[in-house]
């Protein structure tokens, strides 16, 4: 498989190849319109030249991310600990001590795959949920990387996500949950992200309110020296105003605000290629 062959390249060559692929994707306009449209929506006050620069750097960072994911099986725990510098890991330990599991809310920011692999190698019991997909070389390599790091990947069919997540939490595990994925209107609440309503799954709020799970926010922000700063915030406590819908929305707004804060600090490290604001609330019909 091509992905396996690329993964065996010497490190210097691997970084060069993935950087070239990132540059090529930008040059060939692979989803460039989506990237620039998203940047215009999020940063209306910036110049088009600034947005194009952020777009180019986004593709370059995705190339670097691909190389790092391919290298994970060849990295020792000591090397991963050198690359990822953790802040406030005590929040994870405090959440696990509650005995009801931890929902680690993260996003398509920095290197989220490296984050979960490195954290699992620290001895943290991590589960992630994914859908059944067509088998590809890249997908198989990702699955092997996660398994090799000790990440429990729960592959589910439609309608099975909640059951699998609850089982992982009841076992006292950390459930990795991506909060910046667009969802259908039927399943969504609409906190704002960059001032625009963004269809967001309310699941982390329900786990906190109904099941008592600890909810934290975690991202791995790329530093200029080749390392990642792993920022962990929380646990976040849900409000209890007596209005469940209001409390759920407020909880997810708080998490979206934390993500927006980090995207504003490092705009080239977020995944601008996906249509985050695709689903619109009924009020805009």
Protein Blocks (a to p, Z undefined) as FASTA:
>chain_A
ZZlmmmmpcfklmmmmmmmmmmmmmmnopoklmmmmmmmmmmmmbcfklmmmmmmmmmmm
mmmmmmmmmmmmmpcfklmmmmpccehklmmmmmmmnonopadddddehjlklmmmmmmm
nopacddddddddddfklmmmmmmmmmnopacddddehilmmmmmmmmmnopacdddfkb
ccdfklpccddeehiacdddfklmmmmmmnopacddddddddfkopacdddedjddddde
hpaklmmmmmmmmmmmmmmmmmmmmmmlpcfkbcfklpacfklZZ
